[in-house]
Amino acid sequence: MDNSIENNVKNLSSRIPQANPYGEKITLVAAVKTQTPQSINAAIAAGITDIGDNHVQEFRDKYDLISPCNRHFIGHLQTNKIKFLLGKTQLYHSIDRLPLAVELSKRSENAEITSDILLQINIGNEPTKGGFEPDRAEEAYERISCLPALKIKGLMAMLPLDADENTLKRLAAHMREIYDKLRAYDPNFTYLSMGMSGDWRICVEAGSNMIRLGTAIFGKRFA
Ligand SMILES: *Cc1c(COP(=O)(O)O)cnc(C)c1O
C-alpha cells in the first residue's frame, strides 16, 4: 500500500468536519483521474468509500481492477458514451445540458433503471466551463425533472480556480441559495457537490455536503 495516500486520507478524515453548518453529513469523493488502480485501491483501503471519474475511457479500462466502492461520474460526458456508464454509476454529477439529460433518461428507461443525477451549475459564469447558468437553474430543473428515468438529487458546481477568497465565498454562498430554493420543493434533493482540494473548506463552510478531492489525496497530478 502507498503510505502517502493512506496518510493523506487519514489526515483528511480528521480535518474534514463530520457535518457542514446545516448539520448535513459531508461525503468525500476521491477524484481519481489519471490515477493507477493501485493508488485508487490504496485510497479505498485507507477508508475512501466513493470515487469519481472524469474520463469514460479511464473508467472502462480500470473498472474491473477497482475494489468495491460507490462510483460517481464527475467529468464532461459525451452523449454517445453514456452506454459505458449506465448501471455502473451511482451518481452523475455533471449533467450540464438538456440533450445529455434527455439521452441519459432515454437510455436509463430502456435499461429499466433510474439514474441519479446532479445538475451542474456554472456558478462563476465562466465561458470555459460547462453547466447551466445560475439564472437558469430553475428552468433547467423544471425541464429535467419531467424526464421519467432520472432522479435529480441535487446540484454540482466548480468554483473558478483563480478567484480571490471573498469571491469564492460569495459564489459558494450563492450556490447554496440556489440549492435551498430548489430543495424547498423537491424532497429528493440531498447533495450539493462543491469543493476541490484548493477550496473545500470555503465550500463546506458555505453549505456544501459533498466534496471531490484529487490532489489532496493522491498528490500533484503530472499526467
Ligand atoms: C480533478 C477534479 C476534481 C479534484 O481536483 P483537485 O484540485 O485535484 O482536488 C474535482 N472535481 C472535478 C470535476 C475534477 O475534474
PDBQT file of the ligand as one rigid body, heavy atoms in Angstrom, charges set to zero:
ROOT
HETATM    1  C1  LIG A 301      -9.995  16.903 -10.917  1.00  0.00    +0.000 C 
HETATM    2  C2  LIG A 301     -11.337  17.257 -10.384  1.00  0.00    +0.000 A 
HETATM    3  C3  LIG A 301     -11.543  17.453  -9.017  1.00  0.00    +0.000 A 
HETATM    4  C4  LIG A 301     -10.428  17.385  -7.985  1.00  0.00    +0.000 C 
HETATM    5  O1  LIG A 301      -9.482  18.383  -8.203  1.00  0.00    +0.000 OA
HETATM    6  P1  LIG A 301      -8.266  18.590  -7.166  1.00  0.00    +0.000 P 
HETATM    7  O2  LIG A 301      -7.959  20.040  -7.284  1.00  0.00    +0.000 OA
HETATM    8  O3  LIG A 301      -7.172  17.718  -7.632  1.00  0.00    +0.000 OA
HETATM    9  O4  LIG A 301      -8.764  18.219  -5.831  1.00  0.00    +0.000 OA
HETATM   10  C5  LIG A 301     -12.828  17.727  -8.584  1.00  0.00    +0.000 A 
HETATM   11  N1  LIG A 301     -13.852  17.838  -9.441  1.00  0.00    +0.000 NA
HETATM   12  C6  LIG A 301     -13.699  17.664 -10.759  1.00  0.00    +0.000 A 
HETATM   13  C7  LIG A 301     -14.873  17.777 -11.647  1.00  0.00    +0.000 C 
HETATM   14  C8  LIG A 301     -12.442  17.376 -11.266  1.00  0.00    +0.000 A 
HETATM   15  O5  LIG A 301     -12.279  17.228 -12.590  1.00  0.00    +0.000 OA
ENDROOT
TORSDOF 0
